[in-house]
Amino acid sequence: MDFELTREHRDIIGAAKEFAEGEFPDVAAEFDRTETFDLSIWRKACELGFVGVFIDEAYGGAGMGFFEHCLITEEFWAVDPGCGQAILSTTFGAEQLLLFGSEAQKQRVLPELVSGDAIIATAITEPDAGSDPSSASTTAVRDGAEWVLNGSKIFTTNGTLAKYVIVFCVTQPEGGRHGRHSFILVETDRPGFEARKIKGKLGTRASDTAELSLNDVRVPAENLVGVDGQGFKQLMEFFDRTRLHICAQGVGLARACLEDSVRHVKGRVQFGQPIARFQANQFKIAEMATFVRAGRNLYYEAATKVDRGKVEPALIAMAKWFTAQNAVRAADEALQMHGGYGYIDEYRVQRLYRDAKVLEIYEGTKEIEKTIVARSLLG
């Protein structure tokens, strides 16, 4: 495919890079240390149009595509993954509403996400349901004109900050493995909803992660998102969009590792010469640059196809595990080239090293992604 960027694309990249470099470096280390984030930076990003660019203009968005969202994501993560995640994950659930939500749901929720008046979360994972979402046991029982939700969720991004949470839950107990679940929109100010911040994460610590508890939470029947019993199918289509974001995150992080490494090896002198002259480091730099470019080409192809209506789950899975794996590898090599300096928090590379690992875990582990690819080839 031809990935010649348009003038508009280059402008988006330039603006996102300028914003991230202007806002993140002075505060990123402190946010990481304290596991907090200043939401005024998110609101500023909303004002400048970086949040929810894939949301239709009818709902306040820019009416662009997931490709443009990925371009912004790469630039944000190339400066600081924690800040990038804290800002751009605030729409994690908008994809579900765009695909399956009612017009009333879209009109009510989506404009608030773009304007910076609300954050949305999607609650899928449970203590006993991670890579196998079909085993999720949180329930929603119909009681007249309401759904009554009970259960718990874990590792929910923005769980303590969200105004809305889209909950993956059992609504059709007899529906079989892939016909039991639905998505239901829950306003977090409803009685019985509780969120507890999870602390002590390895990386992306500026981004909020929470454990949720739902105890007889009642919501209107019209809060059902999509079709009753079709939640698993909807989840797979949702992931076909959101996994693209992870690809861009991985490329951005790997790029940061490459840029830091190039700068370091040029300036670090050992044995009377810059360590950039050592072939071992040259090979590391060459490999990092190659894998960054290959990963970018993968997500460019996958994202542009999605925006054109041609969704290829195997290609998306391929891009997701490759870019995530490359980010982890790049961070490891970058820290190795930095030596002892990379092991202390004065240098960004130690934070990149910690931030990278989650890319191989969330929204489908690398093992799950490889399984998707293999099944597409083997039948």
Buried (B, 14 or more C-beta within 10 A) or exposed (E): EEEEEEEEBEEBBEBBBEBBEEBBEEBBBEBBEEBBBBBEBBBBBBEEBBBBBBBBEEBBBBEBBBBBBBBBBBBBBBBBBBBBBBBBBBBBBBBBBBBBBBEEBBEBBBBBBBBBEBBBBBBBBBEEBBEEBBEBBBBBBEEEEBBBBBBBBBBBBBBBBBBBBBBBBBBBEEBEEBBBBBBBBBBBEEEBBBBEEBEEBEBBBBBBBBBBBBEEBBBEEEBBBBEBBBBBBBBEBBBBBBBBBBBBBBBBBBBBBBBBBBEBBEEBEEEEEBBBBBEEBEEBBEBBBEBBEBBBBBBBBBBBBBBEEEBBBBBBBBBBBBBBBBBBBBBBBBBBBBEEBBEEEEBBBBBBBBBBBBBBBBBBBBEBBBBBBEEBEEE
